[in-house]
Amino acid sequence: MRRLIHPDAPDRFALARVATLLAPATLVLLVAGCATTSTATRIPETPTQVVGVEEHHLDAEFWIRRHSDANRVVLDPQAIAVQNDKLRHLDPSVHRIEELPPTLGAAQARQWIEKLSTRPDRALFDEQGREISAATLDGLMADLNLAALAPTQPTRYGLALQRADLRTFPTRLRVFSTRGDTDIDRFQESALFPGTPVAVVHESKDGRWWFVVSATYAAWVEKEHIAIGTAQQVFDYARKAPYVVITSSTARTVFTREQPQVSELQLDMGVRVPVLADWPADKPVNGQHPYTAHVIELPMRADDGSLAFTPALLPKTADVATDYLALNRTNLLHQSFKFLGERYGWGHSYNARDCSGFVSDVYRSFGVQLPRNTRDQGMSPALNRIALAPSDTHEARLAILRNLQVGDLIYIPGHVMMIIGYDHGMPYVIHDTTGISYRNSAGSVSHVALNSVSVTPLTPLLLGGDQPLIDRIYSIQRIRQGTQ
């Protein structure tokens, strides 16, 4: 048994406040993938009924007030551009699709597909709890249509038209690791956002899916969500100016029956969309006067599947900015707390996001690009990384934690958390998680199913029984200069 953190340990974060907030309990965080679903046992240790958290901890302003230099710029746009360029050139998880050759070989296409779409080697279950049969898996493998790969093919590009699921296989079949747990679909990988450029690599056997490669992910997407255009059309769209950046958790375009493809379209935090600044003030947009909205330009799919563009309206009441936000601690806290309470969504399911998607979307509102998956983020050589080894002592890890700042990202296997500040010396994080557990006053482990973007203390967390979670941290990524 590993020792528990207690007031006599060399952990000076948890002195006075632990006695008040955590005396009856020691926290445990359960994580698998981004987290593990657990059965809730609700113990009202604090007014919020989440151990270690009081109402004021759920207010971004509480944390902002604790920093005298909260408005100081952490990275300016030039430094962010340099970091993004390093990510594109140094991080093996990032695809430089704009630099693909004019033709793609079958070997390259097969490599991308087979890296993702491997036959499952463990039992999976459908929504009714029935085990996925070998025949079904055979069908999924056949649907990859690998035999139809041409020796060479012209490199094709497209734009995502809406938020679209990226799947392990070309199927909507949802599968789960255990019977009765239908929350984490193991065939759900990620999502594309409107205007995301992709390279279209292959077509499924039924002709309804494409395997696409974006900058941060390669997976299957339904064809109806992609419009094919020239390389110039696709990549010029991402560079068009002027533009607005979505700074709310999500925003939606105005309803229009005249152009259903862009009606009530969801735009997530950090999505950048061009503005048609020269649109005549008296010219209707899809039957509506534009004076109460931003006239934006969105991609759409013509009847033949080709890329076209159309105006749409985004209400002026929407939370947007005319450029990426300044990267400072005030904005980091405001942006991350806009997701507080959003439902956890594995692989960006439920129109939401998971732990790595959460931090990616927050940082995207500053123009900062991150890899999609947790491990790729945690290991990225392009970021300002502190690498931790299993041999690092508990005390050495505590010393590192004492010097973390708002926005620093903490990685344990399968999970990422963002530092938001310290209260009475104890570090707190915001993260997208399915649940926490803690050791109650009786000595047994109680569970709280959070299933949302949540605020929790960090230092008292345990992982896998009695092991302090901080002993499993393998990486800390600082989206800032090391001396700041």
N, C-alpha and C positions, 0 to 999 in steps of 0.2 A: 504494500500500500504506500502510495506517495503521501507525503505530509500535506495537510491542508494549510492554506494561508491563514494566519491568525495574528493577533496584535503583537505577539512576541517575535514574529518572524522579522527579518530585515526589510520589511515592506512599510516604508514611512508614508505611503499614500493613504493607508487605511487606518489611521489612528483614531482621531476623534469621531469622524463621520461613520466609520464602520460600526462603532458601538451604538450609534443612533439608528442607522438605516439597516444594518445587516447583522446585528447581534443574534437574532434568532435563526439566521440562515446563512449558508454559503452557497453562492450561485454556481450553476453548472450550465454550460452552453452545449447543446446537442447540435452537431453539424454533420451532414452527409450530402455531398454535392454542394449546395449552399447551406443546407440545414437539414435536420431530420425531424419529421413530424412526430410529436409526442402527445400523449394523453394528458389533458390538463387537470391538475389538482390545484385549486385556487386557494392560496393562503394570503389573506389581506395583511401583508406585512407593512404596507404604506398606504396612504390614501389612494394611490393609483392601483393598488393590488398587484404591482410588479415590484419585487424586492429591489431595494436600492434606488427607486425612482419616485420622486415627488412631482407634483404638478408643475412646479417652476422649471424642472428639468426638461419639460416638453415645450418650452418656449425658446425660440432662437435668440430672442433679445436677452434672455438671462445669460446665455453664453457669450454673446457679443459684448455685453457690459463688463465682462471679466478681462477684456483685452484693451489696454490703453492704445495700442497701435492697430486696432482691428481693420482700419481703412487703408493701411499701408499696402501698396501693391507687392504681391509675392513674386509673380512673374509678369513682365510686361509682354505686349503682343509680339515683339521681336524675339524674346526669349522663348515664348510658346511656339513660335514658328520654327525655331531652331530645334526645340525638343521634338516637335512633330516630325521634322525631317529626319532626325536621328531614329525615331520609331520606325519610319518607313524603310530606312536603310539598314538598321541594326537588328530589328526584331524579326525572328523567323516566322512568327505567327501572323505577320502583316503581309498582305498581298499587294504588290504594286501593279494593279491591273492595267493602269494606263500605259505601262511599259511592256505589255505583252506583245509578242511578235504578231505580224499580220495573219499568220496561220498557226494553229495549234495541232500538235501531234497526238495520236491516240494514247501514247504512253503517259503524257502529261495529264490528259483528261482522266485516264484510268487511275492514276496515282491520287488525284484529288478525290475521286469518288470512293475508291477503296479505303482511303484513310479514314473516311467517315462511316460509310455504309458497310460495316462488317456484320456478318451473321451473329446474332446474340448467342452467347454460350452459357446463359443461365436462364432459369425459368422466368417468364414474364406473363402477366395476367391482363385480361381486358376489363372493361368497366363492370362487367357482371361477375368478375372473379374467376372466370374460366381461363385455364392455362392456354397460352398461344400455342397452337399446334405446329408440328414440324412442317405440315403442308402449307400453313399460312406463311411461315418463314421462307419456305421454298419459293412461294409466290412473290414475296417481297424481293428476294434476291433476283428472281427472274425479271421483275419489273425494272431493275437497274438497266437492263437492256445493253449490257456491256458488249455483247457480240455485235451490236450495230455501230459501234464506234468506228468511224472512218479513219483510215491511216493519217489523213490530215483534214482539217476543216478551217474555213475562214474564221478568224476571231470576231465574234459578235458581241455587241454591247447593248445594254438596256438600262432603263431607270425603273426603280420600284415606284408604283403608283399609289400605294397606301401602306399602312402598317401590315406586314405580311409575315406569316410564320415560316421559319426555316426548319426543315424536318430532316431526320436521319435517313428516312426512306421516302420514296414518292407515295405517301399515303396519309390519310387523315386518321388512321387507326391509332387510338390512344392505348398505350401499354404501361403497366406499372410493375414495380418490383415485388409487391406483396398484395395478397387478396384484401380487398376492402379499403386500401389506401389509394384513392383515385385522384390525388392532388398533383403528384409529380409524374408527368408523362415522359417516359424515357425516350420517346421518339421526338420530343420537342427540343430543338437546339437553341434557337435564338429568333430574332425578328429583323426584318428590314424596315426602314422608315421611308416615307415618301421622299423621292428625289435621290435615293441612294444609288450610285452607279454600280453595275454588276457586269461581269463577263458571263455570257451564256455559253455553257460548255457542252451540255448533253440533254437529250430528251428521254423521258421515261417510255416504257413499252406501250402504255396506253395513250401517249401523246398529250397528257394533261399536266405534266410537271416538267420543269427544267432544273437541271443542276447548275447553280450559279456560284460565282466566286465574287465576293465583295472584298473591300479592303481588310475587313476583320473576320470574315467567316466564309466557309464554302459548304453549301448544303442544298437541299431540294426545296423548291418553292413552286406553288401553283402558277401556271403560265399566265393566267388571267391577271395576275398582279404585276406583270412586267411588260413594258413596251419596248420594242426593239428600235434602236436608232443608230445613227453613225457615231463613231468615236467622238467626233467634234460636237455633235448635238449633246451627247451624254455628258461629256466632261466640261463643256462650256456652261451647261446649266448649273453645275455646282459652283462655278466661279462668277456667275452673274451678279451685278450690283446695279442699283442699291438692293438691299435685302433687309429682312427682319429675322431675328433669332427668337425662337420660342423660349421664354424664360419662366413660364408656369410649368407645372408637372405635365399638363396636357392642355391643348387648345383645340377648338374645332372651327372649321370654316362654316359660313352661313349656309343654311339649307337652300337648295335650289332644285326645282323639278326640271329646269331647262338643261342642266348638266349634271346628271346623277353621279358621275364619276368623281366629282369634287364637292359633293354635297355632304355637309357635316363630317368632313374628313378629319380624322384625328391626327394632330401634329404634336409630337412629344418634345420634352425639354431638350434644347440644343439643336433642334432641326432648324436649318437655315433655308428660307424660301425667298426667291427674288420678288421685288416690288416693281410693279409697272408704274413708275413715278410720272410718266408722261400721259397716263390715261386721261382722256378728256373728262373734266369735272361733271359735265352734264350728260355723259354717255352711260346708259345703264349697263350693269354687269349681270347677266343672266336674269334680266327682268327687274333688277333692283337698283335704285340710285346708290352710288358708291360713297356718298359723303360721310357716312357713319362707319366706314370700314377702310382697311388697307386693301388696295387692289393688288393681289399677288398672282404670280404665274405658277401653275402647277402642271406636271406631266399628265397626259392621258393616253389612252390606247385607242387608236383608230380601228375601224372594223376589220382591217387586215392585220391587226396586231402591231402596226408600226407606231413609232413615237410621235405624238403631237403635243401641243401645249395649249392651255386655255386659261383665261383669267378666272379668278375666284375671289370671294370676299372673306376677309378675316376681320372680325369686329374690332373696332378701335378700343373696346374695353378689354380685349385679350391682353394678357401679360406677355409683352414682347419688348425687344430692344432693337435699335437700329444698327447695332453691332454686338459682337460678343462682349459679355460683361467683363469688367475689370476683375482680375483674379486677386481678391483680397479676402481676409477672413470673415468680414461682415457678409460679403456676397456668398462665400462658401457656406456659411451657416444658414443664411436665408434660403439658398437654393436647395440644400439637403433637407431642410425642415419642410419644404413644400411637398415632399413625398411622405411625410410622417403619417402613419396610419394607412397608407396604401396597401392593398392586399398583396401578399407575396405571390409572385408568379414565376415559377421555374421556367427558364428559357424564354422570358418575356411573354409567358402565357397570361391569360386573364386580362389582356390589355394593360398589363403592369410590367414588372421586371423582377429579376432576382438580385442576389447580392452584388455580383460583378456588373450587372446591367445598371443597377442603381448608381454606383459610383461613376460608371462610364457616362451616364446621362447627366449627372450633376456637373462633371468636369467638361462635358461637351458644350455646356452653356457658356464656358469661358474660351471655347475654341481648342481645348486640350483634347487630344486623341489618345485613347487607351486601347489596349488589346481587349477582346471580348471576354475571354474566359478567365476565371480566377487565377489559375496557375500561370497562364501567359502574362497576366498583369503582374503577379508577384515576382516572376523571374525575369521580366523585361530588362534587357541591358541598356535600354534607351533612357531609363528613368533614374532618379537619384536614389539609389537603393542602399539599404542596410541589410546585408545578408546575415542570417543567424544560423548557426550549426547546432545539431543536437548536443554537442559537447559544451555549449555555452551555458554557464551556470545560471541558476535562478536569480542570483543577486546581480549578475551582469545584465540580465534582461531587464530587471527593475531599473537599473541605472539608465538604460536606453529609453525606457518608457518615460522617465522623468523629463527627458529633453524633447519629447514629441510636441508637435504643434497642430493647430486646427487644420484639417484637411489631409493629414498624414494617413496613409492606408496601411492597415495591419493585416497580414495574411497568415492564416493557419491552413492546413490541408482542407481544400474545398470551400473556404469561406474568406470574406474580406469585410473589414470594419473600418469606419472612418472616425478618427479622433475629433471630438468637438470641444474638448476642454477639460478642466479639472475643477472639482468641487471639494473643498477641504482636503486638498492634496490627492484626491482619488481621480484617476482618469475615467472619462465617460466616452462612449462611442455611439454613433448612429449606424445602423446596419439593417439590411433586409433579411429577415430570418423567420423560420417557421416556429421556433420555440426556444425557451430557456428552461433550465431546471436548477434547483438549488437544494441544498441540504438543510432541512428545517430543524427546529429546536429539538425535535425528537430524535434527530440523527438520521432520518430517512430522507430519500430524495423525492422532492415534489416537483411537478412539471407545470409549466404555464405555456399553453399554445398561443404564441403571438401572431404568427402568420402575417406579418406586416413589417413595414419600415418602422423600426423601434429604437428607442434610446435605452441603453443599459450601462451600468458601470462595467469596467474592464477587469481591474486587478483581481477581484474575488472569483472570477469565472473559473470553472473547472471543465475539463474535457476528458471523457472516457473514465468515469469513476472519480478518483481522488487526485488526478493529475492537474496541477494548475494549467489553465489554458495558455498562459504566457510561455510556458515551457514548450509549447508546440508551435510557437511563432517561428516561421522560417524566413520571413521577409517583411521588411517595412519599406514602402515606396513613398518618397517625399516629392510631391509635385512643387518643388521649390529648390532654391539654392541651398546647399548643405549648411551654410553659415547663418541662414535667416532664422 
